[in-house]
Amino acid sequence: MENEKAIETRILKYLNSGTIPNVFAFKIQTTGIFDPKTRRFRTIKNPFLWKGTSDVFCVCSGHLIAFEIKRPKPNKTYPNKDQKEFLKQIEKAGGHGFVVRCVEEVKTIMEELCLDLNDDKKTPVKKC
């Protein structure tokens, strides 16, 4: 079974492969830097760093899409309170937020979402 990091890598490779036009995908590093002297991660003290920041971000035809990656069955994981709140804020600001468990879910979302966005940016997008 793939862990979340392996799923994340496959998703980023797919999103940046050029399969879907007008797509740019990236990751934002939000963990602290490891300090070998203290053997701990340094805390990032930035008031604009959100707890629960999604794992992968994607821009498709000017729209922000956030993907929170979780493990599939049998060791299924779920988004925590901060991750749910972050996705809620993305949606509130006009973006799109999803919890995904495999690259196939991302493919389905991107095919439906980006085709709608590329055809008519004013039409509300139907989500999976």
GIUR-V286352 format. One record per residue. N is the residue number from 1. OMEGA is omega in whole degrees, -180 to 180 (* if undefined). Layout:
n = (N/N)
omega = (OMEGA/OMEGA)
This chain:
n = (1/2/3/4/5/6/7/8/9/10/11/12/13/14/15/16/17/18/19/20/21/22/23/24/25/26/27/28/29/30/31/32/33/34/35/36/37/38/39/40/41/42/43/44/45/46/47/48/49/50/51/52/53/54/55/56/57/58/59/60/61/62/63/64/65/66/67/68/69/70/71/72/73/74/75/76/77/78/79/80/81/82/83/84/85/86/87/88/89/90/91/92/93/94/95/96/97/98/99/100/101/102/103/104/105/106/107/108/109/110/111/112/113/114/115/116/117/118/119/120/121/122/123/124/125/126/127/128)
omega = (179/173/-176/-180/179/177/179/-180/179/179/179/178/179/-176/-179/-177/-177/180/178/-179/176/-180/175/-178/-177/178/176/-180/-177/179/179/179/-179/177/-177/180/-179/-179/178/174/176/178/175/-179/-180/-177/-179/176/-178/169/178/180/-177/-176/-176/176/-178/173/-180/180/176/-180/179/178/179/178/172/-174/178/-180/175/177/7/179/-174/176/-176/177/178/-176/-179/179/177/180/179/179/177/179/177/180/-179/-179/177/177/-178/-180/-177/168/-178/-178/179/-179/179/177/179/179/180/180/-177/179/-180/-176/-175/175/177/-178/-179/-179/-175/-175/-177/-179/176/-175/176/180/177/*)
